[in-house]
Amino acid sequence: MEESLLQILSRYISPRAAEGLVAKAVAQRSPRTPQAWAQAIEEAVWPELTRLLPFREMPPELKALVRELKSLSVPEVDTEAQEEEGEEALQEAVDLEDPAARQALARRLARLEGVTGVMVVGSGGKEELFAGEPAPLHLAHLLLLRQGYGVFYAVLEKSVVVLRPLAQGYVGLVARKESNIGRLLHALRRLVSVAEVGG
């Protein structure tokens, strides 16, 4: 990745200047995925390049590279979740129709770092734990259910929302924006309903 970027930059600035520019961006951003590299180019490399040369818009080759990286991109958090796969590889069967199980799961998830709200919902009841105002997780779940989903996350202005459908219900988390999304996704991905295990 660095090599492609250096080749493009070297067409406009000296190889040494290009290396310095890329090294600075890598030090600032530590990009590990295509999406992160695209972001580093747009937010770190490109602004620096405009200070060196009077560009009005991003050079076509650089723009094409960013477009290609975005098309290859997978959420960065997926990489983190995979790295943690060894920690808790076993799936955890949960019964969302059992009030005690719902409560225990909600309390355990609420202890995850950065979590400010938890919603564990079964067809016969729900368990909510929110530090502040409850988030409209149910509406989001219903909208996502129409198109089908396995695990969903969204980064909002001040928080992160993570949802996972299970059997006839779902589990939802709200966390601070700076939370490790990979850990939150991993915590929900390993949950399976007892019905699935039984089947």
N, C-alpha and C positions, 0 to 999 in steps of 0.2 A: 504493500500500500504506500509506504513512504517513498519507495522507488518511483512509482508512477507520478506521485505528487512532485517529487524533486525534478523529474524529467520535464514536466509541464512548466514549473517555475523557472527552470534554467533557460527556458526560451526567452524569458523576459528580464531576469536578473542573473547575476553571476552565480555559479554553482555554490560558492562559499556562502553567499547571502541567502541562497535558497535553503541550504542546510541549516543555517542559523534560524531562519524563519520557521522551518518545520520542527526543529529541536525545541524552540520556544513554545510552539503550539502543543507539542507532545508533553512537555513539562507542565503546562497549564492544565491540559485536559485529560491526559492519560487515556486516549481513545483505544478501546479494545474491540469494538464492533464496527461494521460498516456505517451504521447510523451515527455512532459517536465520531467517526472520522469525518462524515459529511458535515456534522455540526461544528467540528473543530475547524474545518476549511472555511465554512461560512462565517463563523464568529471570531476566529483567531487569525487564521492565515490571510483571508481576504482583506480585512481591515488594515493589516500591516502592509499588504501589497499596495493598497491605495495610498499609503503614506510615502511609499518609495517611488511609485509611478502614477502619472495622472490618468488612471482608469476611470471611466464613467460607469462601466458595468463589468461584471466578471468576464474574463476571457472565455471564448467558446469551449476550449479544451478543459478548463477548470470547471465550467458549468456542467459539461458532459460527465466529468468525473463525479461530481456531487450527485448528479441525477442517477448515475449508475450505482453509486454507493447506497442511495436511498432505496433503490429498487431491490437491492440485495439485503436491505436491513431487516433485522429481527430485533425485538425489544432487547435492550442491553441487559435487562433484568433476567432474561432467560438464561444467559450465560452464568450469572451469579447463582441462579437456582440449580443449574446443572452441577456447579462446583460443590454445592452443598448436598448433592444427592446422596453422598456416602454417609452423611450425618444421620439422616432419618429416611433410609431407603424404603422401609416397610410402610405399607399403606395402613391407614387407621380407619376402621369401620365405626361409623357413628349412626345412632338411631335418632333421627330428628323428631320422631313421634313420641319419644320418651321424655317427659318434662325434666326429669333429673339429669338425663344425658345432655339435653339442650343446655341446661343451666351450667353443667360442668364444662362443656365445650366452650360456652360463651366466656366463662371466667378464665379459662386457660388461654384463650385467644386474646383476651383483654390484657393479659400480662406480657404479650409480645411488645418489644421495644417500639415506641412511637405510636402505638394504637390508642385512639381516643374514643372509638365506638365499635361495638360488635352487635350483629343481628344474626340470630340463629332461628330459622323459620321452618316449621314443618306444616303439614296440612291441617294438623289439629291444634296448633299453638305456636308461640314464639317466645324467645328470650332476647331482651334488648338491654344493652349496657352502653350508655353514652355519657361522656364527660360533660357535654354541653347539650345543645339542641340536636335531636335525632336527625339523621340525614335521610333523604327520600330514597333509600336503597330499594324499597319494594317496587317503586315505579320503574327504576332503572332495570331491575331484574325482569319485570314483565315485558318491557320493551326489547330487551336482549333475547328473551325466551322465544320471541316470534321468529327470530332469525337463527336461533340455536347457538349455544355457546358452551364452552367447557370451563374456562377461567377468563375473567375480564378484569382489566384494571384501567383506571383513568387518573391522570395527574391534573388536579384542579388548581385553582388559584392559590389556595392555602392548605390543601390536603390531598391525600391519595385515597381512592376508593377501589377496593378489590372485592369481586363477587365470584362465587362458585355455586352452580346449581347442584342440588343433591336430591335424588328421588323426587318427591312432590314438593320439596322446599328449596332452600338455599342458605348459604352462609355468606355474610357480608362484613367487611371491615372498613373502617375509616381510620386513617393514620395521618400523622404530620407529614408535610411535604418532603421533609428531609429524611424520612424513614427509608430503611433498606427494603425496597420493593421486592427484590429477589427473595428475601426471607419470608415476606408476607405471602407471596405467590406460592412459595414452596409449602408453607404451612397449610394452605387451602388445597393445593394440588394433591396432597397425600391423603385427603379425606375421601372416603367412599361410603356409600350408604350400606347398611346391613343387608338391605334387599339385594343389592348387587353381589355382595359376598355370598349370600345364601343361594343366589341363582347360579 
